[in-house]
Amino acid sequence: MTQRLQRLALLVMLMVPASSFAAPVGFYDIKPVVLIILDTSGSMSYVAKELTTPACTLSDKKVAGQTYPYSRDMIAKEVLTGTFNDFWCRQRLRPAGRYDAGYPIPWFTPEYSSQTQDGIIDSHKERIKFGLMTFDSIMSAGVDASGGWSTGLNAASHANVGLINLGVQNESAPYGRLYVPASADDFPAIQAGNAIVQEHILKAIPFGGTPISPALSDAFFLLKKHKHLIKKTTTNDGDPYANCRARDVLLITDGRPTLGEGNYNYKSSVKSAESLFKSGHKVFVVGFNLATGVSSIVNEIAEAGGTTAAHIASTAAQLSAALSNILGKATPGIHSRTRTVATNITYSSTDLQYQLNTGYSSAFKSDIDIAGYGEVTAYRCTKECKDVDSGGAGACEITTIQSRLNSNDNRSLYITVDGGLQKLAKDNTALTPDLFGIPKTGTIPDLKPNVDGGISYTSGVTLNAADESNRFTFKNDLIDFLHAKKNSRRNKERLGGIWHSTPALQTNLSNVDIASTSYKQYQARLKASNRPTMAYFTTHEGFVHAIHLSQPVASSPSGTTWLKELWAIAPQNALTRFQRLASKTEYLMDGRPILKDIRLRKNSAALTLDQETDLWRSVLVVPFRQGGRGLFAIDVTDPFNPFVRWEIDNKRHCWLDEGTGSTTCKSFDSEEKHDYRNLGYTHGTPKIGMVFIKSTSSLNTEEVAAVFFPCGDGAEGEAQSGKCFMVARLDTGEKIKEFKNGSVPQSIFDKSTAEGNVDDTLDFDIVGNPAAYNTFLGTLVTRLFVGDEGGQLWRIDVSSPDPAKW
């Protein structure tokens, strides 16, 4: 039997999820715990600051043409868990016998076809371990429905009630139950836990009063006593990093405390927050649509909790901005999840090696943005350098990319539009508000910041989107923001956050040799042109950056300097998502790029040596990771003159025809070779190599450069999203093969006896980084290995010249 995509029965030590390929846990990789106390009192059913409820539909069908308003509860749920696509709302009966039966405010639920993974928790799902606490406003201490699923310590006894226990619901509650993150720090555990938090945020039902002090008291109890949060010892399975893990509380509330406020043996909310802070736990507070006079109370709670003042929000954008600011403070310091890269091709008479380290932190000059770090260490053989006496070159000088970039007021930023490059500039008339997806109804944020003490803050001011001049103003301000112009909110903090994007290095190939006449001529061309050493990486605001890592030489273009950003290119996939950065932290690009110098194709056609040499190209392939469901390829053979070869996502495929210089775009449902609909969020780093296949235009066979990539983290509501592996042509992005469930002929073979396994089926998303044999120049890839989210390793056979038999 030909085995095409086959699961291997390996030792448990090999059956690992993608996260196991990451760097070991370091100090700044210890994820903070943030316990969200979400106000689920009855007033969260009201619309904005009004004491009115939303006009929702009584039936189970959306009414065409009806405008559906959001309640406070719905806004909070959407901001935390992701956009409700095709939103409408429904008014439901509170069932007889349920704990909230007979409550005077109706029960309203958000309805939607699917959710976009753009919520605040989505943006931080790998960096923060979230917990969830929702209100228990029933006086009784019962741990079931009779007592509102009480948790923590009981308070006083009451003649008519018995023991009193207010605060938050416990882990058995069916609606908005308590969730405390597990002690494990691996990516699957954190992601699974944060998904549970989102699930139960959506299930929470607004009901009853506002027991803020009892909720803070329960948080205090859990932080000291819960089995996942206590320090690990030989007799428990607690947190091994408890002594150095930040564990804070985030309270989101719409009103003043009304239950257990300084009575029934509960402290006041201010005193409860103070107790948490004195025990090492900050209390962040967001006051959302507060009534008049309540802001002073939430400010006092925040101040007692060690966070100076509460954040006040009235709209979804303001709530997003407030939470982004808070969660940035919850992850202080400079973080790095990238590998160190180095090159000896420096074009310097004194610098023997350049070592590049990258990272990110919360921005210094703005409230919700992210700053990037790129530190280049020069190694020299001079006395003043560290460790030079040991017999080799020593670390001598550190120069930062961000300092060079911050001094450059004339950046070359581009975006792809239908496969071609457009300069990102306010005077480019091709860049319309429609192209950016700027809405024509409702409101849009005013991007002009408020500045206080040298820090730029999100203003919270909104503009009427129906006014076309406001749409153009927002577009132009957004372009200034992306350039990080002076007086924009990013205010010359120009390098975006570098999270998972380990830089890809490009050299002149002087240290690589293979027995190929056309390659040797290609190599000679690069040497003659002094192709510089380049570093390519992605940043959170959606761009791939090209940094001149080696020293310039006499033949370098005018204006070239060491560590200069030659250009930055954003895929079209990011274009309509730029506006999200106006009010929250989000990673629009975060994939690890891969670069390869490779011959694009080889067949039986008679070619001159120059024609053969022209087929050797240097191509950079960049997955979007959690920023989007796709990837794109940039030809950087001449890094001073790049061009986009193709861009693919789950909706369409655009590519360049080198013969005509024109670009073409096809939707996913036009032909199989353009169909990438099953792509999830492309986490894995692709591989590039040659395959031997039948030509698409004849019966002859040819060698074709291909890119191999897993489909990634599946999108919600799409059962097969992420459960596939794809192979595409490197020159055009045309799909050669998709390994997926239900393919004809069958390409998935799996007879594992593992519990819950379905034979011949991809049961989990393919999220690992593939390993290929063989990707060396002059060889063919015949097989690959890749891990899925369930910890299984798959073998992929691509040895046949007929991809239908792979």
Summary of the structure (lengths in Angstrom):
residues: 806
radius of gyration: 28.2
end to end distance: 11.8
largest distance: 98.6
contacts: 2790
relative contact order: 0.09
helix: 19%
strand: 28%
